Amino acid sequence: MSGTGSEAAATGARDSSLPARSKLAVTAGKMAAAASRSVGRGSGSVIGGKVALKLDPDLLARLAEHLDVVLVSATNGKTTTTRLIAEALRAAGPVVSNALGANMPAGITSALAGGSDARYGVIEVDEKYLAGVARDTAPKAIALLNLSRDQLDRAAETRMLAERWREGLQHTEAVIIANADDPLVTWAASSCRRVVWVAAGQAWKEDAWSCPSCGGVMQRPGDDWFCGECGFRRPQPHWALQGQHVIDPNGSAWPIKLQLPGRANLANATSSAAVAAVFGVPPQTALERMQSVAAVAGRYDVVNFQGRDVRLLLAKNPAGWLETFSLIDGPPAPVILAVNALDADGTDTSWLWDVDYERLHGHPIFVMGQRKLDLAVRLEVAGLQFQVVDSVADAVRLAPAGRIEAIANYTAFQQLRKAVAAG
């Protein structure tokens, strides 16, 4: 039988195991998604999932029953890590994943209803929904990468999110793969029965100076951390990022050779290798497969726009901007900064004052986006020279020679992608 025939047979077998109500929900969801796409309203994954869940509230659990599920949650890096884990697990079997980042229950349901013959489900989950999605999908593994300030008008304060994780995951049977360098993540994961600790690093530390356990002042000598009041401290890691290598629990070093740039992605690869090992994929195989990932939902893409190379970079919060700035250290390339404050971004832009924009000194800077004037005030206080522009075309026309680095938050990034794709 051909591959297509095999896939159809497997999909049909899976669909036949669903109750009639679930089958109807899947069909209705696909029709709603197709209608959304036909009128240019996006992929339709969210509306499709909402329709399906309205008809069958238990659909997510039913669709996950035949899968070995991995959940990935964090403030930063979850989309990229989800993609890396998915590539690694494809060494062991077919994978279904919400690769485009629709990470709330509706989007996850839509992804799993995609008609795949998958063995594994690799699912990115919004931080607020992690406990509920874990309850519905009975995951085999859950990766917890970091917690930092983000969208304060709609998301909980980081300590509250950590407490929600801690309470919601304490009875899970999943293996938790947790970043030992983030005190908030460590505290959340320490209530779980089975934890694999990963020394993945933490460049942004401003959300973890008070102990999540007792409120005391955290001591942070070097890469270590501990609370001098209650004794809560960094656990001994099982896996670690060391330079350009992953150190596994046996002490063996495995080289990381990614197309994706930056220290943050080395950390993401380290956590991904630890997750893959839970499913029996050895580090060498997992890391080799990760090499094929060149961009993630447009992030890190270098596109030619009006005769100029423009690299697209996403930065949604202070932690993300810090990691992104590390990618453009060196000769002062032209930089486009774009910031919106729509619902999907969070409407509170106070976080701009926590970003170390002073690191852009010497770069020709162009500011755009819905909240360009908010950003302009921040850059003015930082003592930087910049120009406010109305479009990416204006920025490219005014920019001096060299590849242009375009850094944007969530909806501004999507607008940039559309603008450069249109030429």
Residue pairs with C-beta under 8 A, 6 or more apart in sequence:
1 9
6 117
7 116
7 117
10 117
11 115
11 116
11 117
14 66
14 117
15 23
15 26
15 115
17 66
18 26
18 62
19 56
19 62
21 55
21 56
22 56
22 58
22 59
22 62
22 63
24 55
24 56
25 51
25 52
25 53
25 54
25 55
25 56
25 59
26 52
26 59
26 113
28 51
28 52
28 55
29 48
29 49
29 51
29 52
29 55
29 109
29 110
29 113
30 48
30 113
32 44
32 47
32 48
32 50
32 51
32 52
33 43
33 44
33 45
33 47
33 48
33 110
34 44
35 44
36 42
36 43
36 44
36 47
36 48
37 43
37 44
41 47
43 100
43 102
44 110
45 98
45 100
45 102
45 106
45 107
45 110
45 111
46 102
46 104
46 106
46 107
46 110
47 106
48 106
48 110
48 113
49 102
49 105
49 106
49 107
49 108
49 109
49 110
49 113
50 106
52 59
52 106
52 109
52 110
52 113
53 59
53 60
53 105
53 106
53 109
56 62
59 109
59 113
60 105
60 108
60 109
60 112
60 133
60 136
60 137
61 136
61 137
61 138
63 109
63 112
63 113
64 112
64 121
64 136
64 137
64 138
67 96
67 112
67 118
67 119
67 120
67 121
67 137
68 119
68 120
68 121
68 140
68 279
69 120
69 121
69 122
69 123
69 137
69 138
69 139
69 140
69 141
70 85
70 89
70 120
70 121
70 122
70 123
70 139
70 140
70 141
70 142
70 143
70 275
70 279
71 123
71 125
71 130
71 133
71 134
71 137
71 139
71 141
71 142
71 143
71 174
72 78
72 81
72 82
72 85
72 122
72 123
72 124
72 125
72 142
72 143
72 145
73 124
73 125
73 126
73 127
73 130
73 142
73 143
73 144
73 145
73 165
74 81
74 127
74 143
74 144
74 145
74 146
74 147
75 127
75 145
75 146
75 147
75 148
75 149
75 150
75 158
75 317
75 319
76 145
76 146
76 148
76 264
76 316
76 317
76 319
76 320
76 323
77 145
77 146
77 264
77 267
77 268
78 103
78 124
78 125
78 145
79 101
79 103
79 124
79 296
79 297
79 299
80 260
80 265
80 268
80 296
80 299
81 143
81 145
81 268
81 271
81 272
82 97
82 98
82 99
82 122
82 123
82 124
83 97
83 99
83 293
83 296
84 268
84 269
84 272
84 290
84 293
85 122
85 143
85 272
85 275
85 276
86 95
86 97
86 99
86 120
86 122
87 289
87 290
87 292
87 293
88 272
88 273
88 275
88 276
88 281
88 285
88 286
88 287
88 289
88 290
89 95
89 120
89 122
89 276
89 279
89 281
90 289
91 276
91 281
91 285
91 286
91 289
92 119
92 120
92 279
92 280
92 281
93 118
93 119
93 120
94 116
94 117
94 118
94 119
94 120
95 118
95 119
95 120
95 121
95 122
96 111
96 112
96 114
96 116
96 118
96 120
96 121
96 122
97 111
97 121
97 122
97 123
97 124
98 107
98 108
98 110
98 111
98 123
98 124
99 111
99 297
100 297
101 107
101 124
101 297
102 108
102 110
102 111
103 123
103 124
103 125
103 126
103 129
104 126
104 129
105 129
105 132
105 133
105 136
108 123
108 125
108 133
111 123
112 121
112 123
120 279
121 137
123 133
123 137
123 139
125 133
125 134
127 147
127 155
127 161
127 165
128 155
128 156
128 161
128 164
130 142
130 164
130 165
130 168
130 169
131 164
131 165
131 167
131 168
131 169
132 168
134 142
134 168
134 169
134 172
134 174
135 168
138 173
138 174
139 172
139 174
140 174
140 175
140 278
140 279
141 174
141 175
141 176
141 177
141 275
141 278
141 279
142 169
142 172
142 174
142 175
142 176
142 177
143 177
143 178
143 271
143 272
143 274
143 275
144 165
144 176
144 177
144 178
144 179
144 185
144 188
144 189
145 179
145 182
145 185
145 200
145 267
145 268
145 271
146 179
146 182
146 184
146 185
146 202
146 204
146 319
147 158
147 161
147 162
147 182
147 184
147 185
147 188
147 207
148 158
148 204
148 206
148 207
148 317
148 318
148 319
149 157
149 158
149 206
149 207
149 317
149 318
149 319
149 351
149 354
150 316
150 317
150 319
150 346
150 351
151 317
151 345
151 346
151 348
152 346
152 348
152 350
152 351
153 346
153 347
153 348
154 343
154 346
155 161
155 346
156 164
158 184
158 207
158 208
159 184
159 210
159 212
161 184
162 184
162 185
162 187
162 188
162 212
163 188
163 212
165 188
165 189
166 187
166 188
166 189
166 190
166 191
167 191
169 176
169 188
169 189
169 191
169 192
170 191
170 192
172 192
172 193
173 193
173 194
174 192
174 194
175 194
175 195
175 196
175 278
176 189
176 192
176 194
176 195
176 196
177 195
177 196
177 198
177 271
177 274
177 275
177 278
178 185
178 186
178 188
178 189
178 195
178 196
178 197
178 198
179 185
179 186
179 198
179 200
179 202
179 267
179 271
180 186
180 197
180 198
180 199
180 200
180 234
180 235
180 236
180 237
181 199
181 200
181 201
181 202
181 223
181 225
181 234
182 202
182 208
183 208
183 211
183 212
183 218
183 225
183 232
183 234
184 207
184 208
184 212
186 197
186 234
186 235
187 212
187 213
187 232
188 212
189 195
190 235
195 235
196 238
196 239
196 274
196 278
197 235
197 236
197 237
197 238
197 239
198 237
198 238
198 239
198 240
198 241
198 270
198 271
198 274
199 223
199 237
199 239
199 240
199 241
199 270
200 241
200 267
200 268
200 270
200 271
201 223
201 241
201 263
201 267
202 208
203 263
203 264
203 319
203 322
203 323
203 326
204 318
204 319
204 322
204 323
205 220
206 318
206 354
207 319
208 218
208 225
209 217
209 218
209 220
210 216
210 217
210 218
211 217
211 218
211 227
211 229
211 230
211 232
212 232
213 227
213 230
213 232
214 227
214 229
214 230
214 232
216 227
216 228
216 229
216 230
217 227
217 228
217 229
218 225
218 226
218 227
219 225
219 226
219 227
219 228
224 233
224 234
225 233
225 234
226 232
226 233
226 234
227 233
238 249
238 274
239 246
239 247
239 248
239 249
239 270
239 271
239 273
239 274
240 246
240 247
240 270
241 247
241 256
241 266
241 267
241 270
242 253
244 255
244 256
244 257
244 266
245 253
245 254
245 255
245 256
246 253
246 254
246 256
246 269
246 270
246 273
246 283
246 287
247 253
247 254
248 254
248 273
248 277
248 283
252 283
254 273
254 283
254 284
254 287
255 287
256 266
256 269
256 270
256 287
256 290
257 287
257 291
258 265
258 266
258 269
258 290
258 291
258 293
259 291
259 292
259 293
259 294
260 268
260 293
260 294
260 295
260 296
260 300
261 300
261 327
262 323
262 324
262 326
262 327
263 323
263 326
264 323
264 326
269 287
269 290
272 286
272 290
273 283
273 286
273 287
276 283
276 285
276 286
277 283
277 286
294 300
295 301
298 312
298 413
298 417
299 312
299 313
299 314
299 413
300 311
300 312
300 313
301 311
301 312
301 417
302 309
302 310
302 311
302 312
302 403
303 309
303 310
303 312
303 420
303 421
304 310
305 392
305 396
305 419
305 420
305 423
306 393
306 396
306 397
306 423
308 396
308 399
308 403
308 404
309 403
309 404
310 336
310 392
310 396
310 403
310 404
310 405
310 406
310 420
311 403
311 404
311 405
311 406
312 406
312 408
312 413
312 416
312 417
312 420
313 324
313 327
313 405
313 406
313 407
313 408
314 320
314 324
314 407
314 408
314 409
314 410
314 413
315 321
315 323
315 324
315 407
315 408
315 409
316 345
316 409
316 410
317 351
318 351
318 354
318 355
321 355
321 356
321 407
322 355
322 356
324 407
325 356
325 359
325 360
327 405
328 335
328 363
328 405
329 359
331 402
332 362
332 363
332 364
333 363
333 402
333 403
333 404
333 405
334 363
334 364
334 365
334 366
334 395
334 399
334 400
334 402
334 404
334 405
335 360
335 363
335 364
335 365
335 366
335 404
335 405
335 406
335 407
336 365
336 366
336 367
336 368
336 392
336 395
336 399
336 404
336 405
336 406
336 407
336 408
336 416
337 365
337 366
337 367
337 368
337 369
337 375
337 379
337 386
337 407
337 408
338 367
338 368
338 369
338 372
338 392
338 406
338 407
338 408
338 409
338 412
338 413
338 415
338 416
339 349
339 352
339 369
339 370
339 371
339 372
339 374
339 375
339 408
339 409
339 412
340 369
340 370
340 371
340 408
340 409
340 410
340 411
340 412
340 415
341 347
341 348
341 349
341 370
341 371
341 374
342 370
342 411
344 410
344 411
345 409
345 410
345 411
345 412
349 371
349 374
352 374
352 375
352 378
353 378
355 378
357 378
357 379
357 382
357 384
358 382
358 383
358 384
360 384
361 383
361 384
364 385
364 399
364 400
365 379
365 384
365 385
365 386
365 387
366 386
366 387
366 388
366 389
366 394
366 395
366 398
366 399
367 375
367 376
367 379
367 386
367 387
367 388
367 389
368 388
368 389
368 390
368 391
368 392
368 394
368 395
368 412
369 375
369 408
369 409
369 412
369 415
370 412
372 388
373 388
376 386
376 388
379 386
387 395
387 398
389 395
389 398
391 419
392 406
392 416
392 419
392 420
393 419
395 404
396 404
406 416
408 415
408 416
